[in-house]
Amino acid sequence: MPIVVTLDVMLARRKMRSRELAERVGITEANLSLLKSGKVRGVRFDTLARICEVLQCQPGDLLAWEPGPEPPDAEA
């Protein structure tokens, strides 16, 4: 997928565990795990904003675009 989620990198830089981030953001650990793995089709801006607030980062620190094939179920 061309959009790569680098949330795990930022968590490591901040020396924070997923559990703590999930609690502070107000989402479940399961949803955070799905986001970290890139298995979500979208993220709400308010959730992204809370993650950035807690981690003191910008959205671009968490998401990157890399050229590659689109997933088969992507809309044209």
N, CA, C and O atoms as CSV, one atom per row, in Angstrom:
chain,resi,resn,atom,element,x,y,z
A,1,MET,N,N,0.846,-1.178,0.000
A,1,MET,CA,C,0.000,0.000,0.000
A,1,MET,C,C,0.888,1.236,0.000
A,1,MET,O,O,1.884,1.274,0.723
A,2,PRO,N,N,0.559,2.222,-0.774
A,2,PRO,CA,C,1.407,3.408,-0.854
A,2,PRO,C,C,1.481,4.233,0.431
A,2,PRO,O,O,2.483,4.913,0.652
A,3,ILE,N,N,0.456,4.197,1.284
A,3,ILE,CA,C,0.523,4.940,2.548
A,3,ILE,C,C,1.040,4.001,3.627
A,3,ILE,O,O,0.460,2.945,3.877
A,4,VAL,N,N,2.134,4.397,4.262
A,4,VAL,CA,C,2.766,3.589,5.297
A,4,VAL,C,C,2.604,4.307,6.637
A,4,VAL,O,O,2.885,5.501,6.745
A,5,VAL,N,N,2.156,3.584,7.642
A,5,VAL,CA,C,1.978,4.137,8.981
A,5,VAL,C,C,3.248,3.862,9.784
A,5,VAL,O,O,3.663,2.713,9.940
A,6,THR,N,N,3.853,4.933,10.290
A,6,THR,CA,C,5.106,4.811,11.054
A,6,THR,C,C,4.886,5.130,12.525
A,6,THR,O,O,5.784,5.628,13.204
A,7,LEU,N,N,3.704,4.844,13.004
A,7,LEU,CA,C,3.353,5.122,14.393
A,7,LEU,C,C,4.255,4.374,15.367
A,7,LEU,O,O,4.613,4.913,16.414
A,8,ASP,N,N,4.626,3.144,15.037
A,8,ASP,CA,C,5.493,2.376,15.927
A,8,ASP,C,C,6.860,3.034,16.096
A,8,ASP,O,O,7.463,2.947,17.166
A,9,VAL,N,N,7.351,3.690,15.044
A,9,VAL,CA,C,8.631,4.405,15.126
A,9,VAL,C,C,8.520,5.569,16.106
A,9,VAL,O,O,9.404,5.773,16.939
A,10,MET,N,N,7.427,6.334,16.002
A,10,MET,CA,C,7.247,7.485,16.893
A,10,MET,C,C,7.047,7.027,18.335
A,10,MET,O,O,7.536,7.673,19.262
A,11,LEU,N,N,6.338,5.928,18.533
A,11,LEU,CA,C,6.182,5.395,19.885
A,11,LEU,C,C,7.545,5.030,20.475
A,11,LEU,O,O,7.806,5.305,21.646
A,12,ALA,N,N,8.395,4.425,19.687
A,12,ALA,CA,C,9.735,4.056,20.161
A,12,ALA,C,C,10.544,5.300,20.494
A,12,ALA,O,O,11.243,5.335,21.506
A,13,ARG,N,N,10.453,6.319,19.651
A,13,ARG,CA,C,11.185,7.568,19.912
A,13,ARG,C,C,10.731,8.228,21.206
A,13,ARG,O,O,11.529,8.826,21.927
A,14,ARG,N,N,9.446,8.111,21.486
A,14,ARG,CA,C,8.887,8.743,22.686
A,14,ARG,C,C,8.944,7.814,23.899
A,14,ARG,O,O,8.532,8.183,24.999
A,15,LYS,N,N,9.464,6.598,23.679
A,15,LYS,CA,C,9.550,5.593,24.744
A,15,LYS,C,C,8.184,5.380,25.414
A,15,LYS,O,O,8.058,5.383,26.639
A,16,MET,N,N,7.179,5.196,24.568
A,16,MET,CA,C,5.808,5.020,25.042
A,16,MET,C,C,5.270,3.699,24.507
A,16,MET,O,O,5.562,3.311,23.376
A,17,ARG,N,N,4.504,3.032,25.309
A,17,ARG,CA,C,3.872,1.779,24.895
A,17,ARG,C,C,2.510,2.070,24.255
A,17,ARG,O,O,1.879,3.094,24.515
A,18,SER,N,N,2.093,1.143,23.424
A,18,SER,CA,C,0.802,1.278,22.747
A,18,SER,C,C,-0.340,1.425,23.740
A,18,SER,O,O,-1.270,2.201,23.521
A,19,ARG,N,N,-0.263,0.672,24.834
A,19,ARG,CA,C,-1.324,0.722,25.843
A,19,ARG,C,C,-1.484,2.143,26.395
A,19,ARG,O,O,-2.602,2.641,26.524
A,20,GLU,N,N,-0.376,2.779,26.715
A,20,GLU,CA,C,-0.442,4.139,27.262
A,20,GLU,C,C,-1.008,5.113,26.237
A,20,GLU,O,O,-1.840,5.955,26.575
A,21,LEU,N,N,-0.563,5.005,24.986
A,21,LEU,CA,C,-1.079,5.892,23.945
A,21,LEU,C,C,-2.571,5.695,23.767
A,21,LEU,O,O,-3.320,6.668,23.685
A,22,ALA,N,N,-3.013,4.446,23.705
A,22,ALA,CA,C,-4.440,4.159,23.536
A,22,ALA,C,C,-5.258,4.784,24.668
A,22,ALA,O,O,-6.304,5.387,24.426
A,23,GLU,N,N,-4.779,4.637,25.892
A,23,GLU,CA,C,-5.494,5.205,27.044
A,23,GLU,C,C,-5.557,6.727,26.952
A,23,GLU,O,O,-6.609,7.322,27.183
A,24,ARG,N,N,-4.439,7.350,26.617
A,24,ARG,CA,C,-4.383,8.814,26.570
A,24,ARG,C,C,-5.162,9.404,25.407
A,24,ARG,O,O,-5.660,10.527,25.489
A,25,VAL,N,N,-5.269,8.635,24.312
A,25,VAL,CA,C,-6.008,9.104,23.136
A,25,VAL,C,C,-7.496,8.800,23.275
A,25,VAL,O,O,-8.340,9.534,22.761
A,26,GLY,N,N,-7.810,7.705,23.980
A,26,GLY,CA,C,-9.208,7.331,24.155
A,26,GLY,C,C,-9.701,6.364,23.098
A,26,GLY,O,O,-10.872,6.398,22.720
A,27,ILE,N,N,-8.808,5.491,22.613
A,27,ILE,CA,C,-9.201,4.449,21.679
A,27,ILE,C,C,-8.765,3.106,22.254
A,27,ILE,O,O,-7.962,3.050,23.185
A,28,THR,N,N,-9.296,2.037,21.697
A,28,THR,CA,C,-8.931,0.719,22.204
A,28,THR,C,C,-7.543,0.332,21.695
A,28,THR,O,O,-7.078,0.825,20.668
A,29,GLU,N,N,-6.904,-0.553,22.434
A,29,GLU,CA,C,-5.607,-1.068,21.995
A,29,GLU,C,C,-5.747,-1.815,20.672
A,29,GLU,O,O,-4.846,-1.782,19.833
A,30,ALA,N,N,-6.876,-2.484,20.495
A,30,ALA,CA,C,-7.106,-3.223,19.244
A,30,ALA,C,C,-7.144,-2.268,18.053
A,30,ALA,O,O,-6.547,-2.546,17.013
A,31,ASN,N,N,-7.844,-1.146,18.203
A,31,ASN,CA,C,-7.906,-0.174,17.113
A,31,ASN,C,C,-6.543,0.452,16.860
A,31,ASN,O,O,-6.174,0.688,15.710
A,32,LEU,N,N,-5.801,0.721,17.911
A,32,LEU,CA,C,-4.462,1.283,17.744
A,32,LEU,C,C,-3.556,0.273,17.043
A,32,LEU,O,O,-2.744,0.654,16.201
A,33,SER,N,N,-3.685,-0.997,17.379
A,33,SER,CA,C,-2.896,-2.038,16.738
A,33,SER,C,C,-3.205,-2.112,15.244
A,33,SER,O,O,-2.295,-2.244,14.425
A,34,LEU,N,N,-4.478,-2.027,14.892
A,34,LEU,CA,C,-4.863,-2.033,13.486
A,34,LEU,C,C,-4.282,-0.829,12.755
A,34,LEU,O,O,-3.816,-0.951,11.622
A,35,LEU,N,N,-4.311,0.321,13.394
A,35,LEU,CA,C,-3.744,1.531,12.800
A,35,LEU,C,C,-2.240,1.375,12.602
A,35,LEU,O,O,-1.714,1.705,11.539
A,36,LYS,N,N,-1.548,0.873,13.625
A,36,LYS,CA,C,-0.099,0.676,13.531
A,36,LYS,C,C,0.273,-0.271,12.401
A,36,LYS,O,O,1.289,-0.072,11.735
A,37,SER,N,N,-0.530,-1.286,12.182
A,37,SER,CA,C,-0.220,-2.277,11.151
A,37,SER,C,C,-0.623,-1.819,9.755
A,37,SER,O,O,-0.285,-2.473,8.768
A,38,GLY,N,N,-1.340,-0.704,9.663
A,38,GLY,CA,C,-1.771,-0.203,8.362
A,38,GLY,C,C,-2.966,-0.939,7.800
A,38,GLY,O,O,-3.254,-0.836,6.608
A,39,LYS,N,N,-3.668,-1.683,8.645
A,39,LYS,CA,C,-4.805,-2.484,8.180
A,39,LYS,C,C,-6.127,-1.730,8.244
A,39,LYS,O,O,-7.192,-2.345,8.182
A,40,VAL,N,N,-6.074,-0.423,8.366
A,40,VAL,CA,C,-7.288,0.385,8.363
A,40,VAL,C,C,-7.387,1.122,7.037
A,40,VAL,O,O,-6.379,1.392,6.386
A,41,ARG,N,N,-8.600,1.440,6.651
A,41,ARG,CA,C,-8.805,2.170,5.402
A,41,ARG,C,C,-8.841,3.669,5.635
A,41,ARG,O,O,-8.801,4.445,4.680
A,42,GLY,N,N,-8.916,4.086,6.892
A,42,GLY,CA,C,-8.968,5.504,7.192
A,42,GLY,C,C,-8.807,5.742,8.678
A,42,GLY,O,O,-8.896,4.826,9.495
A,43,VAL,N,N,-8.566,7.001,9.001
A,43,VAL,CA,C,-8.469,7.406,10.403
A,43,VAL,C,C,-9.160,8.760,10.520
A,43,VAL,O,O,-8.993,9.632,9.668
A,44,ARG,N,N,-9.928,8.922,11.573
A,44,ARG,CA,C,-10.629,10.191,11.789
A,44,ARG,C,C,-9.613,11.267,12.139
A,44,ARG,O,O,-8.648,11.016,12.862
A,45,PHE,N,N,-9.837,12.454,11.625
A,45,PHE,CA,C,-8.919,13.554,11.884
A,45,PHE,C,C,-8.825,13.875,13.372
A,45,PHE,O,O,-7.753,14.235,13.858
A,46,ASP,N,N,-9.938,13.749,14.101
A,46,ASP,CA,C,-9.864,14.050,15.530
A,46,ASP,C,C,-9.000,13.018,16.264
A,46,ASP,O,O,-8.304,13.361,17.219
A,47,THR,N,N,-9.042,11.758,15.822
A,47,THR,CA,C,-8.179,10.731,16.413
A,47,THR,C,C,-6.721,11.011,16.063
A,47,THR,O,O,-5.844,10.923,16.923
A,48,LEU,N,N,-6.466,11.344,14.816
A,48,LEU,CA,C,-5.105,11.678,14.393
A,48,LEU,C,C,-4.581,12.884,15.161
A,48,LEU,O,O,-3.416,12.912,15.558
A,49,ALA,N,N,-5.430,13.872,15.371
A,49,ALA,CA,C,-5.030,15.071,16.122
A,49,ALA,C,C,-4.689,14.722,17.567
A,49,ALA,O,O,-3.719,15.247,18.113
A,50,ARG,N,N,-5.470,13.844,18.197
A,50,ARG,CA,C,-5.186,13.455,19.581
A,50,ARG,C,C,-3.880,12.672,19.670
A,50,ARG,O,O,-3.101,12.858,20.604
A,51,ILE,N,N,-3.646,11.797,18.695
A,51,ILE,CA,C,-2.386,11.044,18.674
A,51,ILE,C,C,-1.212,12.017,18.550
A,51,ILE,O,O,-0.221,11.895,19.270
A,52,CYS,N,N,-1.327,12.974,17.645
A,52,CYS,CA,C,-0.257,13.959,17.457
A,52,CYS,C,C,-0.052,14.806,18.707
A,52,CYS,O,O,1.082,15.139,19.052
A,53,GLU,N,N,-1.131,15.152,19.380
A,53,GLU,CA,C,-1.026,15.938,20.613
A,53,GLU,C,C,-0.271,15.163,21.686
A,53,GLU,O,O,0.628,15.704,22.329
A,54,VAL,N,N,-0.632,13.906,21.879
A,54,VAL,CA,C,0.007,13.084,22.907
A,54,VAL,C,C,1.479,12.843,22.575
A,54,VAL,O,O,2.337,12.907,23.455
A,55,LEU,N,N,1.766,12.566,21.308
A,55,LEU,CA,C,3.139,12.250,20.906
A,55,LEU,C,C,3.962,13.497,20.564
A,55,LEU,O,O,5.160,13.407,20.296
A,56,GLN,N,N,3.296,14.672,20.577
A,56,GLN,CA,C,3.972,15.931,20.237
A,56,GLN,C,C,4.676,15.800,18.885
A,56,GLN,O,O,5.891,15.965,18.772
A,57,CYS,N,N,3.859,15.494,17.855
A,57,CYS,CA,C,4.403,15.329,16.516
A,57,CYS,C,C,3.403,15.860,15.493
A,57,CYS,O,O,2.315,16.312,15.849
A,58,GLN,N,N,3.778,15.800,14.252
A,58,GLN,CA,C,2.930,16.212,13.143
A,58,GLN,C,C,2.386,14.968,12.441
A,58,GLN,O,O,2.998,13.904,12.528
A,59,PRO,N,N,1.241,15.076,11.743
A,59,PRO,CA,C,0.713,13.917,11.019
A,59,PRO,C,C,1.734,13.308,10.055
A,59,PRO,O,O,1.765,12.091,9.871
A,60,GLY,N,N,2.556,14.139,9.448
A,60,GLY,CA,C,3.580,13.646,8.534
A,60,GLY,C,C,4.655,12.814,9.210
A,60,GLY,O,O,5.391,12.086,8.545
A,61,ASP,N,N,4.749,12.919,10.533
A,61,ASP,CA,C,5.682,12.072,11.277
A,61,ASP,C,C,5.143,10.655,11.432
A,61,ASP,O,O,5.893,9.731,11.747
A,62,LEU,N,N,3.840,10.484,11.209
A,62,LEU,CA,C,3.184,9.194,11.424
A,62,LEU,C,C,2.791,8.495,10.132
A,62,LEU,O,O,2.573,7.284,10.119
A,63,LEU,N,N,2.701,9.257,9.044
A,63,LEU,CA,C,2.251,8.714,7.768
A,63,LEU,C,C,3.253,9.068,6.682
A,63,LEU,O,O,3.775,10.183,6.641
A,64,ALA,N,N,3.512,8.121,5.817
A,64,ALA,CA,C,4.422,8.362,4.699
A,64,ALA,C,C,3.838,7.742,3.438
A,64,ALA,O,O,3.138,6.731,3.502
A,65,TRP,N,N,4.124,8.343,2.305
A,65,TRP,CA,C,3.708,7.790,1.029
A,65,TRP,C,C,4.901,7.134,0.371
A,65,TRP,O,O,5.967,7.738,0.247
A,66,GLU,N,N,4.717,5.891,-0.052
A,66,GLU,CA,C,5.757,5.169,-0.775
A,66,GLU,C,C,5.144,4.606,-2.039
A,66,GLU,O,O,4.070,4.005,-1.987
A,67,PRO,N,N,5.792,4.783,-3.160
A,67,PRO,CA,C,5.227,4.243,-4.396
A,67,PRO,C,C,5.092,2.734,-4.329
A,67,PRO,O,O,5.929,2.040,-3.752
A,68,GLY,N,N,4.051,2.258,-4.912
A,68,GLY,CA,C,3.819,0.819,-4.907
A,68,GLY,C,C,2.438,0.533,-5.454
A,68,GLY,O,O,1.679,1.459,-5.742
A,69,PRO,N,N,2.108,-0.723,-5.600
A,69,PRO,CA,C,0.795,-1.085,-6.167
A,69,PRO,C,C,-0.338,-0.770,-5.193
A,69,PRO,O,O,-0.195,-0.883,-3.975
A,70,GLU,N,N,-1.444,-0.378,-5.765
A,70,GLU,CA,C,-2.651,-0.154,-4.974
A,70,GLU,C,C,-3.211,-1.512,-4.566
A,70,GLU,O,O,-3.081,-2.482,-5.312
A,71,PRO,N,N,-3.835,-1.593,-3.384
A,71,PRO,CA,C,-4.479,-2.853,-3.015
A,71,PRO,C,C,-5.597,-3.174,-4.001
A,71,PRO,O,O,-6.186,-2.257,-4.573
A,72,PRO,N,N,-5.902,-4.446,-4.213
A,72,PRO,CA,C,-6.901,-4.844,-5.218
A,72,PRO,C,C,-8.278,-4.267,-4.966
A,72,PRO,O,O,-9.030,-4.086,-5.923
A,73,ASP,N,N,-8.647,-3.971,-3.741
A,73,ASP,CA,C,-9.997,-3.465,-3.471
A,73,ASP,C,C,-10.057,-1.944,-3.449
A,73,ASP,O,O,-11.086,-1.390,-3.065
A,74,ALA,N,N,-8.981,-1.237,-3.851
A,74,ALA,CA,C,-8.972,0.229,-3.847
A,74,ALA,C,C,-9.902,0.748,-4.946
A,74,ALA,O,O,-9.996,0.180,-6.035
A,75,GLU,N,N,-10.581,1.840,-4.620
A,75,GLU,CA,C,-11.468,2.447,-5.595
A,75,GLU,C,C,-10.648,3.259,-6.582
A,75,GLU,O,O,-9.644,3.867,-6.211
A,76,ALA,N,N,-11.067,3.271,-7.819
A,76,ALA,CA,C,-10.331,4.000,-8.859
A,76,ALA,C,C,-10.689,5.458,-8.886
A,76,ALA,O,O,-10.156,6.209,-9.704
